[in-house]
Amino acid sequence: MKKTLTLILITIIGIGLVGALVNYIRMDGFAFAWALNFLLMMCVFTFTETLKSQLTSSYYNEKGWEQRGKIYKYLGINFFRKMLVLIGWERLNKKASPVEKNIKALKNLHYQTKKSELGHLIILFIVMGFNVFVAFRFGILKSFSLLILNIILNLYPIFLQRYNRPRIERAINLSNRK
């Protein structure tokens, strides 16, 4: 019951913060798109940390159409990974949660990919809703920054999690065999 109330409170606060953002920053500019994405990241991170679900849905399983990551390679996931290294995201990420070489750490990393994907998926759909609204209200060109940032900050991170998770699963399976 306490967890449910906390999740509801997080959602209400998130909606209030987004409402304040809409009131104080013009929705048709880059500043709004940037602030919206990072505000939602903060709210959704708090939500998923509180949720603590096991995330056992079959959605997280590798699908046949993903062709063991070939589709993501075709869509430029390796370029995206290099960009994360260039901007220092990988170094920050590894510093915050270093990857150890044991089965427990691999299982935790596997779970973190699911949690990260869920968070980015939630944000992707929320920002997409704002994107459509801004396109209709202010014009397609004014919604371009929302679209581009949504792709870079949410869609590609989802691709990255879906690309990495099967590789982590294979490492877990190899560790279990030993």
Secondary structure by P-SEA (a helix, b strand, c coil): caaaaaaaaaaaaaaaaaaaaaaccccccaaaaaaaaaaaaaaaaaaaaaacccccccccccccccccaaaaaaacaaaaaaaaaaaaaaaaaaaaccccccaaaaaaaaaaaaaaaaaaaaaaaaaaaaaaaaaaacccccaaaaaaaaaaacaaaaaaaaacaaaaaaaaaaaaac
